[in-house]
Amino acid sequence: MLRIVWVLWPSFLVAGIAEGIFFTVIDPQELYLFGEPVHVSQIATYSIGFIGFWAVCAASSLLTCFLQRTAAEINKGVGAAPPPAKPA
């Protein structure tokens, strides 16, 4: 549970900052998707943008947690004795 908080909380904060910077520079009504203008409200554009930024930031934090595992965590259960055979 603690690792989930380690991933989601910092990614939430960074996504908020990224969205603020992104939409300060780019007007949501001037966005194009596959060559067509986006026809959704500004609130929907902000919400979709935030969720997208949050997903990218969460993936980055999750990768950091994945790469910080110790050798003992990675090899847990490797080389353990096999379970005893059941009598017939």
ChimeraX attribute file (.defattr): number of C-alpha atoms within 10 A of each C-alpha:
attribute: neighborCount
match mode: 1-to-1
recipient: residues
	/A:1	5
	/A:2	6
	/A:3	10
	/A:4	12
	/A:5	10
	/A:6	14
	/A:7	19
	/A:8	17
	/A:9	14
	/A:10	15
	/A:11	22
	/A:12	18
	/A:13	12
	/A:14	15
	/A:15	22
	/A:16	17
	/A:17	13
	/A:18	17
	/A:19	19
	/A:20	13
	/A:21	11
	/A:22	14
	/A:23	13
	/A:24	10
	/A:25	9
	/A:26	10
	/A:27	11
	/A:28	20
	/A:29	13
	/A:30	9
	/A:31	13
	/A:32	11
	/A:33	8
	/A:34	6
	/A:35	7
	/A:36	8
	/A:37	11
	/A:38	15
	/A:39	14
	/A:40	10
	/A:41	11
	/A:42	13
	/A:43	10
	/A:44	12
	/A:45	18
	/A:46	15
	/A:47	13
	/A:48	12
	/A:49	19
	/A:50	19
	/A:51	16
	/A:52	14
	/A:53	21
	/A:54	23
	/A:55	16
	/A:56	14
	/A:57	21
	/A:58	22
	/A:59	15
	/A:60	14
	/A:61	20
	/A:62	18
	/A:63	12
	/A:64	12
	/A:65	14
	/A:66	11
	/A:67	9
	/A:68	10
	/A:69	10
	/A:70	10
	/A:71	8
	/A:72	9
	/A:73	9
	/A:74	10
	/A:75	9
	/A:76	10
	/A:77	9
	/A:78	8
	/A:79	7
	/A:80	7
	/A:81	7
	/A:82	6
	/A:83	6
	/A:84	6
	/A:85	6
	/A:86	5
	/A:87	4
	/A:88	3
